């Protein structure tokens, strides 16, 4: 293929031999048995686009041992230069004694398939396969998608249209970590407070959409090393903060089993990006022994903005995802789609379902979808987290809490862990305000009376966080909050407001 022999624009010829981009010029290396030599390639750095850039090298030689003594056969190698950041992770520790932990990838991957030699996935309560594989994914059409995932059989295919960027804290490719971060103060009585401390990890990424056009009028998600397509790239950047609590105080043990990522998206090219949708596609592998009669099944409860996976009988392990903010005035998680094995992100005819992801995320909200829970199938999950119409240079923020529990009595319901945890995290991040007495009801008469006592009579502060009494989100708890909550209670006024606290 003569075009493959042309010198790519990002390589620089050394000026001595046509087509030679290496040093030493012209080669001339003479090596004895077992000897090594460095070969330097001349690169025009600014012309190396983000992501992998492949090129071919032909090696001329007079070694009679090459190719069964036929030195007319010239070896050709496929080499790759990578623009931007390579994959890297930083581990987030949380829970009692920091025994739980999860990798934070420097892009949108959430699990790495847990194959030998790969990154160890989330470990909670000694369960080392809490999340098997998957990625956040966002897009504006069937083909314009940003994600970062390997195929779920680890057979070599990768989809990397979400690219790591130097993080916004220390400008390195590795996610930056800050330890001992103050995550707020929490109270169970409005008087005595415990400090929440933990680690926080920062990363940045952008989308560089890949073009899987097969050249014959089709679209093939299994093309090796597809080019990046500037015309399809959405032009969003993401900065995220991932955090979790170390040694949660008594009464708030649910915080030991969860970590949270706040994602701040920015449109960076001055273009509108309408009909943008954000979701997550995961293989949870709650059922480790696939000879078991129970199988992974996805459940969904819009009232607590949570989707979760357990067995069809609800008697085994449970993993969950909660979208924040939710509640009065906020949409929360839009829907959940229970996936069958034939819809996996695999590298064969049974999988590669990326071209259906935008369809799933476009389905009606507040509804669980998917196969019959009794089907003997290794189920997976597609969640729709948010939708947004970006204005030029516009921003959008959302948080996703990922939790895992191993001692669930009935995981088909939310009463035991999920509902209390979702409400607690929603309030911790600055939403769900107005339930100042922490009885689970927002803006009732009891809340108004409690807030009056807080403001006028120096009574106990709002629970479990003092900012839950700041219902107009102006930064203080005062008489204006009482009037705002009273209007909400008696006159069906606007919902209590919210604002990020971390």
C-alpha positions, -999 to 999 in steps of 0.1 A, spaced: 0 0 0 19 30 -12 -1 55 9 10 36 40 46 43 30 42 81 28 57 101 57 29 114 79 29 152 85 36 148 122 70 131 114 101 151 103 125 137 78 161 140 89 172 157 57 198 131 48 177 102 34 143 106 18 116 91 40 140 86 69 126 101 101 150 84 125 183 90 142 209 78 135 203 89 100 203 60 76 206 35 104 239 18 100 235 -1 133 257 -31 138 246 -51 169 261 -82 184 240 -109 200 219 -95 228 230 -59 222 204 -30 222 205 4 206 183 35 209 165 48 178 151 83 180 121 95 159 119 131 148 84 144 156 67 177 150 49 177 184 21 202 177 10 182 147 4 150 168 -33 151 173 -49 139 205 -51 101 207 -32 73 189 -15 82 156 -2 51 138 24 49 111 44 21 94 82 16 95 101 -5 70 134 -19 82 162 -25 56 187 -50 68 214 -75 57 209 -99 85 208 -134 70 188 -147 100 157 -126 91 129 -144 74 146 -177 70 177 -162 53 157 -143 27 170 -108 32 148 -94 4 119 -95 29 119 -62 47 101 -62 81 74 -36 85 63 -25 119 32 -6 129 42 21 155 20 45 173 25 79 188 -1 91 214 -10 127 216 -23 139 250 -25 118 281 -22 81 284 -45 63 307 -37 67 344 -55 62 377 -54 74 413 -69 52 440 -96 67 463 -98 51 498 -129 54 520 -149 37 547 -138 24 581 -101 25 582 -99 32 545 -106 -5 538 -128 3 507 -113 17 476 -119 24 439 -97 35 410 -104 70 396 -95 69 359 -83 101 342 -112 99 317 -147 84 319 -140 48 325 -155 34 357 -142 -2 357 -115 -21 338 -129 -56 335 -108 -69 364 -87 -91 341 -52 -101 353 -28 -72 348 -55 -46 345 -65 -20 371 -82 -35 402 -118 -23 403 -138 -11 432 -134 -30 464 -161 -27 491 -166 -49 522 -139 -72 508 -159 -77 476 -133 -72 449 -156 -73 418 -180 -46 428 -180 -30 393 -167 -53 365 -165 -28 336 -181 2 320 -180 39 313 -198 71 315 -211 80 280 -225 112 266 -236 122 231 -259 141 208 -267 113 182 -263 76 175 -227 81 163 -215 112 181 -207 96 214 -179 102 240 -169 72 262 -138 53 273 -141 16 276 -124 -16 266 -146 -44 254 -159 -65 283 -140 -96 273 -107 -77 272 -99 -89 237 -83 -58 224 -110 -34 212 -111 0 229 -134 30 225 -116 61 235 -135 91 223 -133 106 258 -97 115 262 -78 123 294 -66 159 297 -40 174 321 -60 178 353 -70 213 364 -52 211 398 -16 203 391 -17 201 352 -5 165 352 -21 136 334 -25 115 366 -56 125 386 -45 147 415 -53 138 451 -59 160 482 -60 141 515 -78 150 547 -103 173 529 -131 188 550 -163 175 535 -187 193 560 -201 189 595 -229 165 602 -254 163 631 -281 140 643 -296 164 669 -289 199 656 -265 206 684 -236 183 683 -216 181 651 -190 156 637 -166 166 610 -166 146 578 -131 141 564 -119 122 533 -98 124 502 -107 142 470 -94 134 435 -94 158 406 -92 150 369 -100 165 335 -111 151 301 -124 162 267 -143 145 239 -125 136 207 -152 117 188 -140 87 167 -151 80 132 -161 43 127 -172 48 90 -163 15 73 -159 32 39 -188 12 24 -217 32 37 -218 15 71 -206 21 106 -185 -5 124 -177 -1 161 -150 -27 158 -126 -9 135 -91 -9 148 -75 26 155 -104 46 140 -95 83 133 -107 111 154 -133 133 136 -132 171 144 -166 175 127 -182 151 151 -165 162 183 -189 179 206 -163 202 221 -170 197 258 -145 196 286 -151 179 319 -135 187 353 -145 163 381 -141 160 419 -143 125 433 -145 121 471 -156 98 498 -157 98 536 -131 81 558 -145 66 590 -180 79 589 -194 89 624 -218 68 643 -253 69 629 -241 76 594 -224 43 585 -240 44 550 -213 69 541 -187 42 544 -199 23 513 -202 51 488 -180 75 467 -193 105 448 -181 122 416 -192 158 408 -188 164 371 -186 200 358 -190 202 320 -181 233 299 -187 239 262 -153 252 251 -156 262 214 -184 288 215 -209 265 199 -244 254 210 -247 217 218 -284 208 219 -300 175 229 -269 164 249 -275 133 270 -253 117 298 -255 81 309 -236 52 322 -232 17 307 -220 -10 332 -215 -46 338 -219 -50 375 -215 -88 380 -234 -89 412 -237 -126 405 -201 -139 405 -210 -176 400 -229 -177 367 -240 -212 374 -263 -197 401 -300 -197 393 -302 -160 402 -290 -134 377 -281 -97 376 -312 -76 374 -316 -38 373 -341 -19 394 -349 18 393 -367 43 417 -372 78 403 -383 91 437 -347 87 450 -330 92 416 -313 57 419 -308 27 398 -293 -5 412 -284 -40 404 -290 -71 424 -301 -107 417 -336 -113 404 -345 -126 438 -329 -96 456 -311 -119 480 -275 -112 471 -250 -83 466 -262 -49 455 -246 -20 436 -262 13 430 -259 47 412 -276 79 424 -278 111 405 -277 144 424 -294 168 426 -329 154 428 -362 161 445 -384 192 444 -373 213 415 -347 188 402 -351 160 377 -326 134 389 -319 101 371 -342 98 341 -345 61 335 -328 27 337 -325 0 311 -319 -36 320 -296 -52 295 -293 -87 283 -261 -106 275 -265 -100 238 -263 -63 244 -229 -63 261 -200 -42 249 -181 -72 235 -159 -76 205 -180 -101 186 -214 -104 169 -231 -107 203 -222 -72 214 -211 -38 204 -243 -20 212 -229 15 212 -251 25 183 -281 20 206 -269 40 235 -283 74 224 -316 56 217 -317 43 253 -309 77 267 -337 93 246 -365 71 260 -392 84 282 -381 94 317 -392 80 350 -395 45 336 -375 13 341 -369 -7 309 -355 -41 300 -360 -78 300 -380 -99 323 -362 -101 357 -368 -139 357 -347 -144 325 -316 -164 332 -292 -138 319 -260 -121 329 -277 -87 329 -261 -53 327 -274 -18 330 -278 14 310 -287 45 330 -297 79 318 -283 105 342 -291 139 327 -300 158 295 -290 194 287 -290 220 259 -256 237 261 -254 273 251 -221 285 236 -195 284 264 -223 271 287 -218 249 318 -236 221 335 -229 202 367 -242 168 380 -230 143 406 -231 105 406 -228 85 438 -217 49 434 -223 25 463 -220 -12 471 -235 -33 499 -229 -70 507 -253 -76 536 -287 -67 520 -318 -85 533 -341 -75 505 -323 -57 477 -355 -53 456 -366 -24 478 -349 8 488 -358 10 524 -328 -7 539 -300 13 525 -307 31 492 -334 56 502 -317 69 534 -283 71 516 -297 90 486 -314 115 508 -283 120 529 -260 125 499 -285 148 482 -284 170 514 -247 167 519 -240 182 484 -264 211 490 -299 200 478 -330 185 494 -332 215 517 -363 223 536 -365 191 556 -349 209 585 -360 185 612 -348 155 591 -380 135 593 -380 128 555 -407 153 546 -397 186 529 -413 219 539 -441 206 563 -454 226 592 -430 208 615 -402 221 594 -415 257 595 -418 255 633 -384 240 637 -368 267 615 -386 295 635 -370 281 666 -336 280 650 -338 315 637 -357 333 665 -349 314 696 -314 300 689 -328 265 688 -310 235 672 -298 240 637 -311 221 607 -302 184 604 -282 166 592 -265 196 578 -269 232 589 -273 244 553 -305 224 550 -321 254 567 -308 278 540 -339 272 518 -333 302 496 -297 293 491 -283 328 499 -256 315 521 -272 321 555 -301 309 577 -323 338 588 -358 352 587 -359 352 549 -356 314 550 -385 312 574 -407 334 551 -396 313 520 -404 280 537 -438 294 550 -447 305 515 -438 270 502 -460 254 529 -491 276 529 -492 291 493 -475 263 473 -447 287 466 -414 278 448 -394 247 459 -366 252 484 -335 261 464 -302 243 463 -266 250 456 -234 229 456 -216 228 489 -185 210 476 
